[in-house]
């Protein structure tokens, strides 16, 4: 029996791109959106906002380990388009799950955790222990997110992002129902926060796998003209993209450590983390323009439709932050929900103002990364992330030297570094074209 003919990519229109992007954006946002929901439980623990700050540091280390699979979605969208590619991609995904579990267990060891959370992140005493155990107890959530990769790639390649999004929306709803339920029952603190975070993830991964089964069965055995796909090839393609993710999260790791060492560092870090709890979901949503650039490839160098779409999506996402400038709404969210002190509320609103250009730059950067992935130039993405790390560190050192308020240091440095990343990837792609 002959293999099914490969389908032509869907034609780009503003509506088709929007229909493709919105579910992706919501899904990417939701992965971060659940953390402010869980924060309702954690920030009302015995240590208040300080407990949430320690919990967030534990999750940050979990995310740092998770960056070993940062490039898997892009890798799968490029290679897992037939049965052989899908099988190899599944094996790489499983290998990385085992690696992540081993790393998370290692960093939680009594002789290792004090160095990571104490010497590096500046935590001490009970905060150090909360961060350590939060990182270890978030392992089930890490595994759940990784298991989701395989069906997610299949649905993305079929442009069935709305189907993938159904499972994610249900996860958000379950988390949104559990968080206030736990709070009402007095089940607060970091431990209950880890449980509330993890349970809905497995529901999402299972439902997404169920919905992807018909599309997996319909995959052709091998696409015509496709080079042999091996586990090693996929793993090596993933490395530059994942190293870029590592640099991103490690930069945030350093950022939090530096903020914690500013004047009134614990309070400044709490403001930064609560504000980033809103900014990060929008930022991850903006980066999904990477998938739009892959799903609707350029017809020529003059074809800038996906670039303009990325610019428009960045503007729309940044406009959402204006809502939190409304005093009543910001007082409710930052004060009642996230348990910040009254004097911290205007500082959190100031951080959101700086985030507006950051979201626009993130959307354009996601588009540039998508172009690089489609052209199979992952090193261009890695170069951009390396520049991101270097610029971020340099800006942080300068801001620390000039005694910039801690709550503004993070988002200011992220904005400048994101602009540098965008320019670097674009320059790398231009040089690659010139060299051909």
ZAVO-841324 format. One record per residue (C-alpha): residue number from 1; residue in one letter; x, y, z. Coordinates in pm, 1 decimal, decimal comma. Layout:
# residues N
ATOM seq type        u        v        w
ATOM NUM    A        X        Y        Z
...
//
This chain:
# residues 436
ATOM seq type        u        v        w
ATOM   1    X      0,0      0,0      0,0
ATOM   2    X    140,9    336,8    -97,3
ATOM   3    X    198,0    605,7    164,9
ATOM   4    X    -53,2    888,3    178,2
ATOM   5    X     45,1   1198,7    -12,1
ATOM   6    X    185,7   1476,2    200,4
ATOM   7    X    -60,2   1759,1    252,9
ATOM   8    X     13,2   2109,4    134,2
ATOM   9    X     46,5   2368,5    409,7
ATOM  10    X   -264,0   2572,3    483,4
ATOM  11    X   -278,3   2905,9    302,3
ATOM  12    X   -202,6   3208,7    519,6
ATOM  13    X   -482,8   3453,8    587,7
ATOM  14    X   -529,0   3682,0    886,8
ATOM  15    X   -815,7   3458,3   1002,0
ATOM  16    X   -634,1   3125,4    952,1
ATOM  17    X   -326,9   3255,4   1137,5
ATOM  18    X   -542,7   3392,7   1419,5
ATOM  19    X   -735,8   3065,7   1443,7
ATOM  20    X   -403,9   2879,7   1460,2
ATOM  21    X   -234,8   3121,6   1703,8
ATOM  22    X   -502,0   3187,4   1967,4
ATOM  23    X   -522,1   2829,2   2099,3
ATOM  24    X   -141,7   2811,3   2101,5
ATOM  25    X   -122,5   3141,1   2286,1
ATOM  26    X   -381,1   3037,2   2543,8
ATOM  27    X   -204,7   2706,6   2596,5
ATOM  28    X    135,5   2870,1   2641,5
ATOM  29    X    -12,4   3132,2   2873,6
ATOM  30    X   -192,3   2867,2   3074,9
ATOM  31    X    126,0   2686,6   3165,9
ATOM  32    X    236,1   3001,9   3348,5
ATOM  33    X   -114,1   3119,4   3438,5
ATOM  34    X   -158,9   2825,1   3673,2
ATOM  35    X    127,9   2948,4   3892,0
ATOM  36    X    -49,7   3268,1   4006,5
ATOM  37    X   -352,7   3046,7   4078,9
ATOM  38    X   -138,6   2812,4   4285,8
ATOM  39    X     15,1   3123,7   4441,2
ATOM  40    X   -318,8   3186,6   4612,3
ATOM  41    X   -253,8   2873,7   4818,4
ATOM  42    X    117,6   2926,5   4875,9
ATOM  43    X    117,9   3298,8   4960,7
ATOM  44    X   -134,7   3240,5   5238,1
ATOM  45    X     93,9   2990,1   5408,4
ATOM  46    X    264,1   3057,1   5740,9
ATOM  47    X    536,1   3280,3   5587,3
ATOM  48    X    302,1   3476,1   5358,1
ATOM  49    X    458,0   3631,4   5047,9
ATOM  50    X    802,3   3509,4   5160,2
ATOM  51    X    675,7   3150,1   5134,6
ATOM  52    X    556,4   3216,4   4780,7
ATOM  53    X    897,3   3364,9   4692,8
ATOM  54    X   1074,0   3049,1   4820,3
ATOM  55    X    821,4   2824,6   4641,3
ATOM  56    X    879,7   3017,7   4317,8
ATOM  57    X   1255,2   2970,5   4355,9
ATOM  58    X   1203,4   2595,3   4384,5
ATOM  59    X    993,1   2596,4   4068,6
ATOM  60    X   1258,9   2805,5   3896,0
ATOM  61    X   1514,0   2528,7   3951,3
ATOM  62    X   1256,0   2279,0   3822,3
ATOM  63    X   1216,4   2490,4   3507,9
ATOM  64    X   1595,2   2510,9   3472,7
ATOM  65    X   1610,5   2131,1   3463,5
ATOM  66    X   1311,9   2125,2   3228,3
ATOM  67    X   1502,7   2328,5   2970,9
ATOM  68    X   1668,0   2004,7   2857,5
ATOM  69    X   1343,2   1961,4   2664,7
ATOM  70    X   1289,8   2328,5   2577,9
ATOM  71    X   1333,3   2269,2   2205,2
ATOM  72    X   1126,9   1950,0   2179,9
ATOM  73    X    807,5   2109,7   2044,5
ATOM  74    X    998,7   2280,8   1765,1
ATOM  75    X   1199,8   1961,9   1699,8
ATOM  76    X    880,9   1758,1   1676,0
ATOM  77    X    712,7   2007,2   1445,0
ATOM  78    X   1007,4   1975,7   1206,8
ATOM  79    X   1074,4   1599,7   1221,2
ATOM  80    X    775,2   1409,2   1367,5
ATOM  81    X    561,4   1426,6   1053,2
ATOM  82    X    566,0   1054,1    971,5
ATOM  83    X    559,7    732,6   1174,4
ATOM  84    X    934,3    689,6   1185,8
ATOM  85    X    991,1   1048,5   1292,1
ATOM  86    X    714,5   1018,6   1552,7
ATOM  87    X    869,3    702,6   1699,4
ATOM  88    X   1214,2    858,6   1720,5
ATOM  89    X   1072,1   1176,3   1872,6
ATOM  90    X    887,7    972,9   2139,0
ATOM  91    X   1212,3    797,4   2232,8
ATOM  92    X   1399,6   1126,3   2268,8
ATOM  93    X   1117,5   1264,6   2482,7
ATOM  94    X   1126,2    958,2   2711,6
ATOM  95    X   1504,3    978,4   2744,0
ATOM  96    X   1480,8   1339,0   2855,3
ATOM  97    X   1209,0   1259,3   3112,2
ATOM  98    X   1447,6   1012,7   3277,4
ATOM  99    X   1730,2   1266,2   3267,7
ATOM 100    X   1516,5   1537,7   3426,2
ATOM 101    X   1396,1   1308,5   3706,7
ATOM 102    X   1756,1   1211,5   3789,0
ATOM 103    X   1869,2   1576,6   3794,8
ATOM 104    X   1581,2   1687,6   4014,7
ATOM 105    X   1653,8   1412,0   4266,2
ATOM 106    X   2024,9   1494,9   4265,3
ATOM 107    X   1975,4   1867,3   4334,2
ATOM 108    X   1747,2   1786,4   4628,8
ATOM 109    X   2020,4   1590,3   4811,5
ATOM 110    X   2113,5   1737,2   5154,5
ATOM 111    X   2470,9   1808,4   5046,3
ATOM 112    X   2371,5   1976,0   4716,3
ATOM 113    X   2054,4   2174,7   4798,0
ATOM 114    X   2223,3   2423,9   5039,1
ATOM 115    X   2469,7   2522,6   4766,2
ATOM 116    X   2198,5   2569,8   4500,4
ATOM 117    X   1937,9   2747,3   4711,2
ATOM 118    X   2167,8   2903,8   4970,4
ATOM 119    X   2495,6   3001,5   4807,8
ATOM 120    X   2347,0   3068,1   4462,2
ATOM 121    X   1998,3   3201,9   4532,3
ATOM 122    X   2068,6   3359,1   4871,5
ATOM 123    X   1798,3   3171,4   5063,0
ATOM 124    X   1845,2   3058,9   5421,1
ATOM 125    X   1668,7   2870,4   5697,1
ATOM 126    X   1307,6   2776,5   5636,8
ATOM 127    X   1295,0   2950,6   5298,8
ATOM 128    X   1581,0   2730,5   5176,1
ATOM 129    X   1397,6   2413,1   5283,7
ATOM 130    X   1072,2   2528,4   5124,1
ATOM 131    X   1250,7   2593,3   4793,7
ATOM 132    X   1428,9   2256,9   4807,4
ATOM 133    X   1116,7   2051,0   4873,8
ATOM 134    X    905,1   2254,0   4632,4
ATOM 135    X   1154,2   2170,9   4357,7
ATOM 136    X   1149,7   1799,9   4441,0
ATOM 137    X    772,1   1775,6   4486,7
ATOM 138    X    712,2   1946,7   4151,8
ATOM 139    X    865,0   1645,5   3971,7
ATOM 140    X    520,5   1494,5   3889,5
ATOM 141    X    422,1   1820,2   3716,7
ATOM 142    X    749,2   1813,5   3522,1
ATOM 143    X    680,9   1458,7   3401,5
ATOM 144    X    323,4   1548,2   3306,7
ATOM 145    X    432,2   1844,0   3095,5
ATOM 146    X    690,5   1627,7   2917,8
ATOM 147    X    439,4   1350,6   2844,8
ATOM 148    X    222,1   1614,4   2681,9
ATOM 149    X    488,9   1692,1   2420,4
ATOM 150    X    422,8   1393,1   2193,5
ATOM 151    X     48,7   1438,2   2128,9
ATOM 152    X     91,9   1815,8   2130,7
ATOM 153    X    335,8   1802,9   1838,4
ATOM 154    X    100,2   1579,7   1637,7
ATOM 155    X   -191,7   1817,3   1688,6
ATOM 156    X     20,5   2123,0   1607,4
ATOM 157    X    143,7   1970,5   1283,4
ATOM 158    X   -216,4   1895,5   1185,3
ATOM 159    X   -313,2   2257,8   1267,1
ATOM 160    X   -551,2   2116,7   1531,7
ATOM 161    X   -443,5   2366,4   1793,7
ATOM 162    X   -802,8   2414,7   1910,3
ATOM 163    X   -821,1   2045,4   2001,2
ATOM 164    X   -495,7   2068,2   2193,3
ATOM 165    X   -627,1   2377,0   2365,4
ATOM 166    X   -938,1   2200,0   2495,4
ATOM 167    X   -729,7   1986,1   2730,2
ATOM 168    X   -533,6   2290,1   2845,9
ATOM 169    X   -844,0   2494,9   2918,7
ATOM 170    X   -981,5   2207,0   3124,6
ATOM 171    X   -654,1   2195,5   3319,7
ATOM 172    X   -682,3   2567,3   3393,8
ATOM 173    X  -1043,6   2525,7   3505,3
ATOM 174    X   -951,7   2235,8   3732,3
ATOM 175    X   -664,9   2435,9   3883,4
ATOM 176    X   -889,9   2741,8   3919,6
ATOM 177    X  -1144,6   2525,5   4103,8
ATOM 178    X   -890,5   2349,0   4324,6
ATOM 179    X   -696,7   2659,8   4435,0
ATOM 180    X   -981,7   2847,4   4607,2
ATOM 181    X  -1115,0   2512,8   4732,9
ATOM 182    X   -785,0   2434,6   4902,2
ATOM 183    X   -772,2   2788,7   5042,3
ATOM 184    X  -1126,8   2769,1   5177,9
ATOM 185    X  -1043,8   2440,1   5352,9
ATOM 186    X   -730,0   2587,4   5508,2
ATOM 187    X   -501,4   2371,9   5291,3
ATOM 188    X   -240,3   2641,2   5228,9
ATOM 189    X    136,6   2652,9   5193,8
ATOM 190    X    395,4   2515,2   4954,8
ATOM 191    X    304,3   2145,8   4989,0
ATOM 192    X    -59,3   2192,1   4893,1
ATOM 193    X     57,0   2425,6   4617,9
ATOM 194    X    266,7   2146,0   4462,5
ATOM 195    X    -31,3   1909,0   4476,8
ATOM 196    X   -266,4   2164,2   4319,7
ATOM 197    X    -11,7   2226,0   4043,4
ATOM 198    X     50,9   1859,9   3959,8
ATOM 199    X   -290,0   1689,3   3959,0
ATOM 200    X   -446,6   1874,1   3662,7
ATOM 201    X   -134,6   1829,3   3445,6
ATOM 202    X   -185,1   1453,1   3413,7
ATOM 203    X   -547,2   1503,0   3317,8
ATOM 204    X   -435,8   1740,3   3042,4
ATOM 205    X   -164,9   1505,4   2911,5
ATOM 206    X   -402,2   1206,6   2907,9
ATOM 207    X   -683,1   1389,7   2731,7
ATOM 208    X   -445,7   1533,5   2472,5
ATOM 209    X   -301,8   1186,4   2402,6
ATOM 210    X   -654,3   1052,1   2351,2
ATOM 211    X   -743,0   1327,3   2104,5
ATOM 212    X   -418,8   1283,1   1907,9
ATOM 213    X   -457,5    906,2   1849,5
ATOM 214    X   -647,6    925,5   1517,7
ATOM 215    X   -386,3   1161,2   1373,0
ATOM 216    X   -100,3    938,4   1488,3
ATOM 217    X   -260,0    637,3   1317,4
ATOM 218    X   -299,7    841,6    996,6
ATOM 219    X     69,0    938,1    975,6
ATOM 220    X    247,6    818,1    659,6
ATOM 221    X    524,8    565,4    712,5
ATOM 222    X    786,4    801,0    565,8
ATOM 223    X    764,0   1129,7    379,3
ATOM 224    X    901,3   1142,2     27,1
ATOM 225    X   1246,8   1294,8     -3,5
ATOM 226    X   1296,2   1309,1    374,5
ATOM 227    X   1645,3   1218,4    499,8
ATOM 228    X   1675,0    934,5    748,6
ATOM 229    X   1562,0   1044,5   1093,4
ATOM 230    X   1750,6    893,0   1387,0
ATOM 231    X   1725,6    942,2   1761,4
ATOM 232    X   2073,8   1097,1   1755,4
ATOM 233    X   1974,1   1343,7   1482,8
ATOM 234    X   1667,0   1458,9   1674,5
ATOM 235    X   1861,5   1480,4   1998,4
ATOM 236    X   2136,0   1688,1   1837,4
ATOM 237    X   1880,7   1917,8   1668,9
ATOM 238    X   1714,6   1970,6   2007,4
ATOM 239    X   2039,8   2056,5   2188,4
ATOM 240    X   2094,7   2412,1   2052,5
ATOM 241    X   1729,1   2500,5   2108,3
ATOM 242    X   1736,0   2354,3   2459,2
ATOM 243    X   2067,6   2518,5   2544,0
ATOM 244    X   1903,8   2845,1   2448,5
ATOM 245    X   1622,2   2769,8   2691,6
ATOM 246    X   1877,0   2682,1   2958,0
ATOM 247    X   2044,4   3019,1   2911,8
ATOM 248    X   1706,8   3191,5   2939,4
ATOM 249    X   1609,6   3021,5   3264,8
ATOM 250    X   1960,6   3040,9   3407,6
ATOM 251    X   1951,1   3414,5   3337,8
ATOM 252    X   1628,4   3434,8   3539,3
ATOM 253    X   1799,6   3225,2   3808,3
ATOM 254    X   2076,6   3485,8   3828,1
ATOM 255    X   1827,8   3769,7   3806,1
ATOM 256    X   1640,2   3647,5   4115,7
ATOM 257    X   1966,2   3596,0   4303,6
ATOM 258    X   2077,3   3954,6   4230,6
ATOM 259    X   1738,5   4107,7   4319,9
ATOM 260    X   1747,1   3917,5   4648,8
ATOM 261    X   2074,0   4096,6   4729,1
ATOM 262    X   1944,4   4451,4   4669,0
ATOM 263    X   1822,4   4683,6   4942,7
ATOM 264    X   1513,2   4528,8   5105,7
ATOM 265    X   1579,2   4233,7   4874,9
ATOM 266    X   1314,9   3991,1   5004,0
ATOM 267    X   1033,7   4244,4   4951,6
ATOM 268    X   1171,4   4352,3   4610,3
ATOM 269    X   1193,1   3989,3   4497,9
ATOM 270    X    836,6   3924,6   4609,7
ATOM 271    X    711,7   4221,6   4401,1
ATOM 272    X    915,5   4106,8   4101,3
ATOM 273    X    789,4   3747,7   4121,3
ATOM 274    X    425,1   3847,3   4161,3
ATOM 275    X    448,4   4090,1   3865,6
ATOM 276    X    626,6   3828,1   3654,3
ATOM 277    X    348,1   3587,5   3742,3
ATOM 278    X    132,5   3803,4   3512,2
ATOM 279    X    400,6   3899,3   3259,8
ATOM 280    X    533,4   3546,9   3198,5
ATOM 281    X    207,0   3396,1   3070,3
ATOM 282    X    171,6   3679,0   2817,0
ATOM 283    X    539,5   3646,1   2723,3
ATOM 284    X    511,0   3271,4   2657,5
ATOM 285    X    197,4   3334,3   2455,3
ATOM 286    X    380,6   3591,9   2243,4
ATOM 287    X    662,3   3343,8   2175,7
ATOM 288    X    411,3   3107,5   2011,6
ATOM 289    X    459,5   3317,1   1699,0
ATOM 290    X    740,3   3067,1   1648,2
ATOM 291    X    478,8   2802,8   1559,2
ATOM 292    X    296,8   3048,6   1328,8
ATOM 293    X    618,8   3107,9   1131,8
ATOM 294    X    664,7   2730,1   1096,7
ATOM 295    X    300,1   2651,7   1021,7
ATOM 296    X    269,9   2925,6    757,6
ATOM 297    X    617,1   2934,8    597,0
ATOM 298    X    736,3   3235,3    401,2
ATOM 299    X    678,2   3214,8     26,0
ATOM 300    X    964,1   3456,8    -40,7
ATOM 301    X   1186,7   3705,4    139,4
ATOM 302    X    932,2   3976,9     64,5
ATOM 303    X    654,8   3780,9    235,7
ATOM 304    X    624,3   3964,1    569,9
ATOM 305    X    271,4   3860,3    660,7
ATOM 306    X    369,0   3645,0    957,4
ATOM 307    X    600,8   3923,3   1078,8
ATOM 308    X    313,9   4174,0   1074,0
ATOM 309    X     93,7   3918,1   1246,4
ATOM 310    X    356,6   3879,6   1520,9
ATOM 311    X    372,5   4256,9   1566,1
ATOM 312    X     -7,3   4282,2   1593,4
ATOM 313    X    -26,4   3993,8   1841,0
ATOM 314    X    243,1   4153,5   2057,7
ATOM 315    X     51,1   4480,8   2068,9
ATOM 316    X   -271,3   4302,2   2165,8
ATOM 317    X   -103,3   4103,7   2444,1
ATOM 318    X     70,5   4411,3   2585,3
ATOM 319    X   -264,3   4593,6   2598,3
ATOM 320    X   -385,8   4339,5   2857,2
ATOM 321    X   -144,7   4485,1   3113,9
ATOM 322    X   -334,4   4815,9   3104,2
ATOM 323    X   -619,5   4646,8   3293,5
ATOM 324    X   -398,2   4602,1   3600,0
ATOM 325    X   -335,8   4976,9   3609,1
ATOM 326    X   -695,2   5021,9   3727,7
ATOM 327    X   -650,8   5087,7   4104,0
ATOM 328    X   -943,8   4873,6   4219,2
ATOM 329    X   -839,5   4577,5   4006,5
ATOM 330    X   -471,7   4602,8   4098,7
ATOM 331    X   -555,9   4635,2   4469,3
ATOM 332    X   -768,5   4321,7   4448,4
ATOM 333    X   -512,7   4112,2   4258,8
ATOM 334    X   -184,3   4229,2   4410,4
ATOM 335    X   -325,5   4286,9   4759,4
ATOM 336    X   -608,5   4042,1   4828,9
ATOM 337    X   -507,8   3757,1   4597,5
ATOM 338    X   -126,5   3768,7   4607,2
ATOM 339    X    -99,9   3911,0   4961,3
ATOM 340    X    139,4   4201,6   4887,6
ATOM 341    X    157,4   4485,0   5138,2
ATOM 342    X    -18,6   4816,1   5052,1
ATOM 343    X    313,6   4999,1   4995,2
ATOM 344    X    414,0   4732,0   4740,8
ATOM 345    X    108,5   4776,3   4514,6
ATOM 346    X    219,3   5089,5   4319,8
ATOM 347    X    562,8   4931,4   4269,2
ATOM 348    X    405,1   4622,3   4113,4
ATOM 349    X    201,7   4846,0   3878,2
ATOM 350    X    520,9   5029,5   3776,5
ATOM 351    X    682,0   4697,8   3679,2
ATOM 352    X    388,9   4627,1   3445,9
ATOM 353    X    447,0   4952,6   3256,6
ATOM 354    X    801,3   4843,7   3171,5
ATOM 355    X    669,1   4507,0   3051,4
ATOM 356    X    466,4   4655,5   2762,4
ATOM 357    X    757,9   4686,0   2512,6
ATOM 358    X    893,9   4354,4   2641,8
ATOM 359    X    585,7   4165,2   2517,0
ATOM 360    X    607,0   4323,1   2170,6
ATOM 361    X    973,3   4225,8   2144,5
ATOM 362    X    894,0   3871,4   2260,1
ATOM 363    X    637,7   3828,4   1981,6
ATOM 364    X    887,8   3943,9   1717,4
ATOM 365    X   1158,6   3725,2   1867,5
ATOM 366    X    928,5   3422,4   1854,8
ATOM 367    X    867,5   3491,8   1485,9
ATOM 368    X   1242,8   3512,0   1417,8
ATOM 369    X   1301,9   3183,8   1604,6
ATOM 370    X   1029,9   3019,5   1396,3
ATOM 371    X   1197,9   3130,0   1074,3
ATOM 372    X   1529,6   2989,1   1196,4
ATOM 373    X   1372,3   2654,8   1294,2
ATOM 374    X   1186,3   2621,2    962,6
ATOM 375    X   1511,1   2680,9    775,1
ATOM 376    X   1676,3   2424,9   1005,2
ATOM 377    X   1918,0   2677,4   1147,8
ATOM 378    X   1889,5   2611,5   1526,1
ATOM 379    X   2232,9   2763,6   1581,6
ATOM 380    X   2085,7   3103,9   1493,8
ATOM 381    X   1845,6   3060,1   1786,5
ATOM 382    X   2128,8   2950,0   2013,6
ATOM 383    X   2333,2   3256,0   1914,4
ATOM 384    X   2038,6   3476,4   2003,4
ATOM 385    X   1996,3   3311,5   2342,6
ATOM 386    X   2367,7   3341,0   2416,2
ATOM 387    X   2344,9   3714,0   2344,1
ATOM 388    X   2033,0   3729,2   2563,4
ATOM 389    X   2226,7   3582,3   2854,2
ATOM 390    X   2527,8   3809,5   2809,0
ATOM 391    X   2324,7   4129,4   2771,6
ATOM 392    X   2099,1   4040,4   3062,8
ATOM 393    X   2393,5   3985,6   3296,6
ATOM 394    X   2564,9   4305,8   3181,1
ATOM 395    X   2249,1   4513,7   3227,5
ATOM 396    X   2182,5   4359,6   3570,5
ATOM 397    X   2535,3   4439,8   3687,1
ATOM 398    X   2498,2   4798,2   3565,3
ATOM 399    X   2157,3   4840,9   3728,8
ATOM 400    X   2286,3   4691,0   4054,2
ATOM 401    X   2586,1   4927,4   4045,7
ATOM 402    X   2360,5   5231,2   3999,1
ATOM 403    X   2126,3   5108,0   4276,1
ATOM 404    X   1819,6   5064,6   4056,6
ATOM 405    X   1518,0   4951,2   4265,2
ATOM 406    X   1514,6   4572,1   4276,9
ATOM 407    X   1157,6   4534,0   4153,6
ATOM 408    X   1244,4   4719,7   3827,2
ATOM 409    X   1578,2   4552,9   3761,3
ATOM 410    X   1434,1   4229,4   3631,7
ATOM 411    X   1184,4   4346,6   3372,8
ATOM 412    X   1417,1   4627,4   3253,3
ATOM 413    X   1702,3   4383,4   3191,1
ATOM 414    X   1467,8   4132,5   3023,8
ATOM 415    X   1339,6   4398,2   2782,8
ATOM 416    X   1686,2   4508,0   2671,1
ATOM 417    X   1807,0   4148,2   2639,9
ATOM 418    X   1502,8   4047,0   2433,9
ATOM 419    X   1571,4   4329,3   2187,5
ATOM 420    X   1932,5   4212,2   2152,9
ATOM 421    X   1815,9   3853,2   2093,3
ATOM 422    X   1578,8   3959,0   1816,0
ATOM 423    X   1853,4   4154,8   1638,4
ATOM 424    X   2101,7   3867,5   1670,5
ATOM 425    X   1871,5   3601,2   1521,7
ATOM 426    X   1771,4   3829,3   1235,9
ATOM 427    X   2137,1   3908,6   1162,8
ATOM 428    X   2232,3   3537,7   1174,0
ATOM 429    X   1958,5   3452,0    921,7
ATOM 430    X   2065,4   3735,8    692,5
ATOM 431    X   2428,7   3622,9    703,5
ATOM 432    X   2320,8   3265,0    632,3
ATOM 433    X   2131,3   3376,9    320,5
ATOM 434    X   2427,1   3587,2    203,6
ATOM 435    X   2663,0   3290,8    242,2
ATOM 436    X   2461,0   3065,6      9,5
//
